[in-house]
Amino acid sequence: MTELSQRDRLRAIAVEAMRARGLDPDFPADALRQAAALQSAPRTTEEPVRDLRSVPWCSIDNDESRDLDQLSAAEELADGATRVRVAIADVDAAVPRSSPLDRHAAVNTTSVYTPAAIFPMLPEKLSTDLTSLADRQDRLAVVVEFTVADDGSLRRSDVYGALVNNRAKLTYNAVDAWLAGHGPMPPPMAAADGMAQQVTLQDQIAQVLRRRRHEHGALDFEAVDTKPVFDGDALSDLRPEPPNRAKALIEDLMIAANGVCARFLDAHGFPSLRRVVKAPARWDRIVSLAAATGDRLPSTPDPRALAEFLARRRDSDPARFPDLSQTVIKLIGSGEYVVDRPGGDAPGHFGLAVRDYTHSTAPNRRFPDLITQRLLKAALAGHPPPYALEELGRIALHCTQQEDAANKVERQVRKSAAAMLISSRVGERYDAIVTGASKKGTFVRILAPPIEGMLVRGQQGLDVGDRVRVQLQHVDVDRGFIDFVRAAS
């Protein structure tokens, strides 16, 4: 029997983990037949559509991404404000509600991204082609438009259907290097007239929006992300992913667009699926972490005070700031989907310091975004809401649960990859930071390479954020287990 390559072994681990958590790694036969029957991208939709193919649209995404959910464009206005447009792929036009493809998407609710393979929510024939805002292709879209004043406030906004064309398919790493001045202009940017000025303007307005959110208490983290590196089918490294200015650009524009969509639905008397992050349950531990640095936070959750503390730590101790970021992220906790009734008062998003926030900008990859798109399109077409409140409530709960399941699968396979990479180093000692401390166990992350595992001995008295010396005791690649014990300093 031929031994599996490391890539194939990780894919097999992912498939088993998905099935164990109620996620389907395979498309059912009827969904595949529906996808096979689609011969071209949709050209018609019920809501009115504007022809915006002349707008200088561009996409900025991961180097390997072909499932392009959004385009962006910006325009300086005579009064000094800037008009921003975000075009979102009209996935609903190709995936009718209750169709086989929709039913499968409703099961998983999200694409699952693992080191060895991506398990898309929609077949690649759609997500990377017919419903992707592909390079230099005419596509239907839902456009979110908003005008940004010099101070970052939004003056006016609108949502409407449009026909768009992607003038430049750009990537995060190439745009980041160019914006930072240590890389050449990306060839697709150079090939499109005026695209360099377009991206520069988008970057400028994104920074204005970011400053505005930070003034209101948005949290600025520097997460410890790693990317598996393969040499053929062999895993060769886990490479840290540094902060990326182009990613921040897109994130800032999408946050603003998501807020516009939430308010648009509310103004039209429609319910919405809101993405919320409530005040941290473990605020007391965050207060203790601040006190350990000689700083002070109020006794009750305060996003602005936390944002100011994080900014001070970034300035005073940049080398350790990623570790602090990771710790605070874990203590804040994960988000969830809730239903907001028209005129209601959703809890808002603690980390982003915004009250009105939905998910709308990635309908190829996330089911809640497809639900939001159908609500938006119904409002534009003059139809009643396509989902009743009770049904939206069930969808919100299911999407929260499945997103949690997908996150656990992704973490497990990343841990399997890390275990695979570090399996020959059993017995070695490392400096580490405590990243989790609960009834489930105490977890630590070693600093080089940045790998997390469980502290199975010597965990008494430790809490999130503490530093400790550990020794690698055992790894289990199939289960994604990496066990450390506390070592003498």
ABEGO torsion letter per residue (X at the ends): XBBBBAAAAAAAAAAAAAAAAGBBABBBAAAAAAAAABABBBABBABBBBBAAABBBBBBBBAABABBABBBBBBBBAAGBBBBBBBBBBAAAABBBGBAAAAAAAAAGBBBBBAABBBBABBAAAAABAABBBBGBBBBBBBBBBBBBAAGBBABBBBBBBBBBBABBBBAAAAAAAAAGABBBBAAAAABBGAAAAAAAAAAAAAAAAAAAAAAGBBBBBBBBBBBBBBEABBABBBBBBBBAAAAAAAAAAAAAAAAAAAAAAAAGBBBBBBBBBBBAAAAAAAAAAAAAGBBBBABBBAAAAAAAAAAAAAABAAAAAAAAAAAAAAAEBBBBBBBBBGBBBAEBAAAGBABBBBAABAAABAAAAAAAAAAAAAAAGBBBABBAAAAAAAAAAAAAAAAAAAAAAAAAAAAAAAAAAAAABGBBBBBBBABBBAAEBBBBBAOBBBBBBBABGABGBBBGBBBBBBBABBBAAAGBBBBBBBBX
